[in-house]
Amino acid sequence: MEKHLTPIKSLTGAIKVPGDKSISHRAVMFGSIADGKTTINGFLTGEDCLSTISCFRKLGVNIQQDNDKVTVEGKGITGLQPSSEELYVGNSGTTIRLMMGILANTTFRSVLTGDESIAKRPMNRVTKPLKQIGALIEGNDSGNKVPLHIQGGRTKGIHYPSPIASAQVKSAILLAGLKAEGTTYVTEPSKSRDHTERMLEAFGVEVDEKGLTVSVAGGQELKGTHVEVPGDISSAAFFLVAGAIIPNSVITLKKVGLNPTRTGILDVLRDMGADITYQNVNDEASEPYGDLIIKTSSLKGAVIEGDLIPRLIDEIPIIALAATQAEGETIIKDAHELRVKETDRIATVVNELKKMGADIEATEDGMIINGKSLLKGASVQSYGDHRIGMMLSIAACIAEGETTLSRSEAIAVSYPSFFDQLNKLSQA
Ligand code: S3P
C-alpha cells in the first residue's frame, strides 16, 4: 500500500500508545503453558501478537480475544497438543524463537515457519543452545533457517554463555529449562530486556539472577494469573521523537512501560537535549509505567554505544531520524544486531534517509549522522519493516513537500492505530 504524506505544523494532545509487544507475546505464551486461566488487559492487537495467538490455538489452547482483552485457558507445561498444520509466525521473531523454547518441552514434532523476512533471519542462535539442552531440531541450513522441525527429547540443564545480548535467545533457553533435569543458566554479554524473568515470577516460577546470569531450576510449573500490559515504549518512541522535532509541539503519552531494560531511548533523548517529563509513575508494578510529556526541543548529537544498545535496539531507526535534526555528529556503534532484524536496519535506515537528504553513512556496526539537515519529501519504502515505515512517516512530517511511502501496511505488525493517532495529535 502506498501512503502520501505531507508536512505537519505541530503535534498537540494526549494518546495512549498500544500495548507492549514483548509483554503481549509472553502473556499469551506463558498463559498457554500455565495451569488455570490467564486474563490479559492492554494486549497489543498488532499482527505479530495475533500470530502468537494463532499458533497456540493450533496447539490446542482455548484463547478468547476481544480487542485488547484476552483470556487464555492454560494447558499446563505438558498439555499442548500436536498441530496438524505448520505453525506460521508471520513476521514475528519473538514468536518463533520463544516458541522454540516452549516446544522443546513437548514429546511431539512441530513445524515452525514464517514470512519472507523470517526466512532470512538466523535461528542458530536458538537452535544451538536448545540442541545442547536436548531438543531435536532440523531445518534449512542445518537448523538455522525456517521451516524448523522441533521436538523435545530428554532435556538437561546447561550453562550457556550467550555470545549476544538477546532477550529472545535468553527467553528460549529459560523456557526450555522449565522442564529440564537440573538448572539452566544463561549468561549474557550485557543485559537484555527482562520481561521473561519478571513475568515468569508473576506466574509463580522462581527465577534467579546474579549479575548477568539468569537461571531457572527445572520441574517448575506456571500458575495462571492476570497480566496488565503497559504501553509499548518502542511505539511511544516514534511520538517522542516526533514531539521533539516537529515545531510547537507538546504531547502526552499515557501509561508507557518504563522497564529499565527498555528505557535507553529516554536516556539518549535527554542526553541530546530533549525536554521530557514524567507523570503518574508506578514503580511498584511488575512492569513499571508512567506518562511521558515531550515538547519541541533543540537537539545535539550524541554517541550511542556499549551496554546502552540492547536497551534501545528497536529504537535506533527513529533515533537516527532525531540525529538528522540534531546539531553536530551522532555516532551509533556496537549495533551489529540491527543487521538481522526484520530488515538489515543499518542498510534500510541509511538508504531511505539519504533519499530524503540526510547526511548519514553506514558503518559495519552502526551509522554516523551529521545534523542538522533539511529533509525533502521523496519516494521511500518500508521494505516490509514496521519500524522503518513509522520512522519514515515521522520524517515526512518535517520534510519539505510530499513523501510517498510504499509498503506502509507493514506498520500494522506492531502499531495498527499509528496513522489514526498521528492524525489525532496533528488535528488537536
Ligand atoms: C524482543 C527482543 C529483541 C527485540 C525484539 C523483541 C523480545 O530482539 O529486538 O523486537 O520480545 O524478546 P533480540 O532478542 O533479538 O535482541
Residues whose N, C-alpha, C, O or C-beta is under 5 A from the ligand:
A	BS01	S3P	S22 T94 A165 S166 A167 Q168 V169 I313 D314
